[in-house]
Amino acid sequence: MRKNKLGTIGLLAGGLIAGVGITATQGCDAADNLCGPCGTIATGQLSIAGNAQLDGFFAATASLQNATVKINGDFEANILALAEVYGVGDGSFSATLVDELIAKIQADFDANLDGGIQVNYAAPKCQANIDVSVKAQANCEVEAKCDVMVDPGEVSVKCEGKCEGSCSAECMGDLACEVKTPTVACEGTCKGACQLDVAAACEGTCNGDCSGNCSATDAGGKCAGKCDAMCSGTCSVEAGASCSGTCQGSCLVQPGSAQCTAEASCNGTCMGECSGGCSGKATPPSASANCEAAGECSAQAEAQGSASLECTPPSLEITYAFSAGVNAEAQAQFLARIGELKVRGIAIIQGFAKFEALFNGKIDGEVVFPEPPVAQITASLKGIISAGVSGDLNIPAGRLPCVIPALQEAVKVLTDIGASAAGTIEAQGKFAAFITSSAG
């Protein structure tokens, strides 16, 4: 399914310029005497059309290209660094190297650990860059001669996805109401740490006493890992779990419950405007009190915000116990390797989450962008070309010869990043899945 989606993007991009009379000879030379040298996506000179409604899409395309190049480059660099640590490969990157590295790491676990590793994991959060989107909206309205507010204060957006912050209307979804703690009686799930008043089962990391087997212990001999029985002390539940003690962090409860007060934040679907983070498509408000061009400016502003999305690092806690007979020197060497694995693994997971969000609209299997940013921008460019580039965009006549090759360049960029994603997203997903699952 994933490859089909990426292939569709490539085919769609390849067909954008069909039927509009674009040829390779219609370049910037014809425009030099009218508008000077044409800007290009490749050079980063993105004021190509002299029209914010169109140039915004060129900027969004450039952001997608930069993000893809960086994610791929960082992934290869991290895999090569780990390959050197674990002594595999010949110093060159390939999909085969990823498989060899996973096998070598698993063998390292098997040789040194009793019971493998236990992973407590919370996925990264990826959100549209609201600052970029708001700025793009304001710049477009300035160009339209609207009276733009210099400091709009706190910005509320329409969020098509998960709102994390204040919601001006009803917040909907399972456990969508986030209550700041501490609170003793958390009716839903606790995100953070649960201070246990009495011994109880711990779905996260037990720090204290474990009445059964603990996967790891601290310097004082106390449990600092997964407890298979009852835990006394603190249970860290970064991914969210039930808490029978005092929840320290935040408590996620059902909207409408007694704990969901006016001071609570939304952690779900906002039926009004959202102030805070938006994991999904964010539509910025108009930057002026009354601007007829506001609606026409919003598409490119949304595109730039989605293309510049930001992902937080994941929470990744790895616990384990050494097998009997593993001496101090071997333990020290193992600790150095797994320390590097955790650092590099977190970076890989974060990059993969951004890749998935950009191309498939998903993070950790959950849809956060109803229309993935790459598909959104591709469809917008298709619409502009179908309508005719001169249409209602009010492009200066001297810039038209610049616009045609820029649209052609944007199509090629979208095609290339789709091909690049198809070639590496499987390898990134495979390694991310290995790191985030418990290996026996």
Secondary structure, DSSP 8 states (H G I E B T S, - for coil): -HHHHHHHHHHHHHTTTTTTT--TT-SGGGGHHHHSS---TTTT----SS-HHHHHHHHHHHHHHHHHHHHHHHHHHHHHHHHHHHT-S-S---HHHHHHHHHHHHHHHHHHEEEEEEEEEE---EE--HHHHHHHHHHHHHHTT--B-S---S--BEEEEEEEEEESS-EESTT-EEEES-BS--SSEEEEEEE-SS-EE-SSEEEEEESS-BS-B-TTS-EEE-BSSEEEEEEEEEEEE--SSEEEEEEEE-TTSTT--TT-EEEEEESS-EEEEEEEEEE---SBSS-TTHHHHHHHHHHHHHHT-EE---EEEEEEEE-TT--HHHHHHHHHHHHHHHHHHHHHHHHHHHHHHHHHSEETTEE--SS-HHHHHHHHHHHHHHH-SSTTT---GGGHHHHHHHHHHHHHHHHHHHHHHHHHHHHHHHHHHHHHS---
